[in-house]
Every structure is written in C-alpha cells, then in structure tokens.
Amino acid sequence: MTRQIISTDKAPRAIGTYSQAVRAGQTVYLSGQIPLDPVTMTLVDGEIDPQIRRVFENLKAVAEAANGNLSDIVKLNVFLTDLDHFSRVNEIMAEYFSEPYPARAAIGVAALPRGANVEMDAVLILQD
C-alpha cells in the first residue's frame, strides 16, 4: 500500500515533524489541528466558540485537500484543556456534522501546543 502526503495552504502548515494528513489506501489520518489561522499562523483569540470553529474549518480544509469532506470522518478525537467547554463542542459540532455522527472521544488535557484550548484529530474513509 502506498502512502500519500496531504497538504493544503487552507489549513495551518505543520509546525513540527509531521504532515497535515497521510492517506493510506482509502483511509486518511488527519493530524491534530489547533485554532491557528492558516494565513497568520496565530491562535484565534477570545472565547472558545471561534476557537472550536477554527479547528473544524482547519479539519475541513485538510479533508477537502484529500478529496473528502467532514462527513467522511469515522473517528474524531477532541482534546480540551477545560472539559467545561465540552457542551460548546457538541453544539458547534452539530453545525458541521449530521447523522450518522462519527465515533468520538473527548479527552481533558493539561496543556496543548502554543497554549491552545482545543485540538482535534480525525480519521476519514474516502468513498470511491
């Protein structure tokens, strides 16, 4: 099976030794996205809602670069520095996804890269 590296300038460029996503067969593994603006490479300031939306927009951009979309996601991992924001993730996620929803984990963490409050990664399966 060959691997294909997925990259787009519509999502933040990798800030370490990783790729935005890697395709292996019909499966695409999306690296974690934090609320970085892809143009300025700075964190979205302010309340949690714009940060969550920015993360979903970043994931969407990478999924589209892989010729997929958010509805192709089968597994989503959500990392939060404050689990009190979990209800906001649920509400905003409903703006981006419809049933059947992907499998999901929500994990409380002590810290995230660049002081972010939220990070998400995903696995998607492309349809032929």
C-alpha positions as CSV (number, residue, x, y, z in Angstrom):
1,M,0.0,0.0,0.0
2,T,1.3,3.4,-0.9
3,R,1.2,6.5,1.3
4,Q,0.2,9.9,0.0
5,I,1.0,13.0,2.0
6,I,-1.9,15.5,2.0
7,S,-1.1,19.2,2.3
8,T,-3.0,22.4,1.8
9,D,-2.4,26.1,2.4
10,K,-6.0,26.5,3.5
11,A,-5.1,25.0,6.9
12,P,-2.1,25.8,9.1
13,R,1.2,24.4,7.9
14,A,2.8,21.7,10.1
15,I,4.7,23.3,13.0
16,G,6.7,20.2,13.7
17,T,7.9,16.9,12.2
18,Y,4.5,15.7,10.9
19,S,2.2,16.1,7.9
20,Q,-1.2,17.7,7.8
21,A,-2.6,14.3,6.8
22,V,-1.5,10.9,5.4
23,R,-3.6,8.8,3.1
24,A,-3.1,5.0,3.1
25,G,-5.5,3.3,0.7
26,Q,-8.9,4.8,1.3
27,T,-8.1,5.9,4.9
28,V,-6.8,9.4,5.7
29,Y,-5.3,10.2,9.0
30,L,-5.6,13.9,9.8
31,S,-3.1,15.3,12.2
32,G,-4.2,17.4,15.2
33,Q,-5.5,20.8,14.4
34,I,-5.4,23.7,16.9
35,P,-7.2,27.0,16.4
36,L,-4.4,28.5,14.2
37,D,-5.4,30.9,11.5
38,P,-3.8,29.4,8.3
39,V,-2.8,32.8,7.0
40,T,-1.2,34.4,10.1
41,M,-0.3,31.2,11.9
42,T,-1.5,32.8,15.1
43,L,-4.0,31.4,17.6
44,V,-7.6,32.7,17.3
45,D,-8.1,35.0,20.3
46,G,-11.1,35.3,22.6
47,E,-13.9,33.0,23.5
48,I,-13.9,29.2,23.0
49,D,-16.6,29.2,20.2
50,P,-14.4,30.9,17.5
51,Q,-11.5,28.6,18.5
52,I,-13.7,25.4,18.1
53,R,-15.0,26.7,14.7
54,R,-11.4,27.4,13.5
55,V,-10.4,23.8,14.4
56,F,-13.4,22.4,12.4
57,E,-12.5,24.7,9.5
58,N,-8.9,23.5,9.6
59,L,-10.0,19.9,9.6
60,K,-12.4,20.6,6.8
61,A,-9.7,22.1,4.7
62,V,-7.4,19.2,5.1
63,A,-10.2,16.7,4.5
64,E,-11.1,18.6,1.2
65,A,-7.4,18.5,0.2
66,A,-7.7,14.7,0.5
67,N,-10.7,14.8,-1.8
68,G,-13.0,14.1,1.1
69,N,-15.2,16.1,3.5
70,L,-16.2,16.2,7.1
71,S,-18.9,13.6,6.5
72,D,-16.2,11.1,5.6
73,I,-14.8,11.3,9.2
74,V,-15.3,8.0,11.0
75,K,-13.4,8.9,14.2
76,L,-12.8,12.2,15.8
77,N,-10.7,12.9,18.9
78,V,-11.3,16.1,20.8
79,F,-8.7,17.4,23.3
80,L,-9.7,20.2,25.7
81,T,-7.8,22.0,28.4
82,D,-11.2,22.6,30.1
83,L,-13.9,20.0,29.9
84,D,-16.5,22.6,30.8
85,H,-16.2,23.5,27.1
86,F,-17.5,20.1,26.0
87,S,-21.1,21.3,25.6
88,R,-19.9,24.0,23.2
89,V,-18.0,21.4,21.2
90,N,-21.2,19.4,20.9
91,E,-23.3,22.4,19.8
92,I,-20.8,23.7,17.3
93,M,-20.1,20.1,16.0
94,A,-23.8,19.9,15.1
95,E,-23.2,22.9,12.7
96,Y,-20.5,20.8,10.8
97,F,-21.8,17.3,11.1
98,S,-25.1,15.5,10.6
99,E,-26.2,12.0,11.5
100,P,-24.7,9.4,11.4
101,Y,-22.1,11.1,13.5
102,P,-18.5,9.8,13.7
103,A,-17.2,7.9,16.7
104,R,-15.6,10.3,19.1
105,A,-13.5,10.7,22.2
106,A,-13.3,13.8,24.3
107,I,-10.2,14.0,26.5
108,G,-9.2,16.5,29.1
109,V,-5.6,17.5,28.9
110,A,-3.3,19.8,31.0
111,A,-1.9,21.7,28.0
112,L,-1.9,21.8,24.2
113,P,0.6,23.2,21.7
114,R,1.0,27.0,21.6
115,G,-1.3,27.4,24.6
116,A,-4.4,26.3,22.6
117,N,-7.6,25.4,24.4
118,V,-8.8,22.8,21.9
119,E,-7.2,20.4,19.5
120,M,-8.9,17.7,17.3
121,D,-7.6,15.0,15.0
122,A,-9.6,12.6,12.8
123,V,-9.6,9.5,10.7
124,L,-11.7,9.6,7.5
125,I,-12.5,6.9,4.9
126,L,-12.8,8.1,1.3
127,Q,-15.6,6.9,-0.9
128,D,-14.8,5.9,-4.5
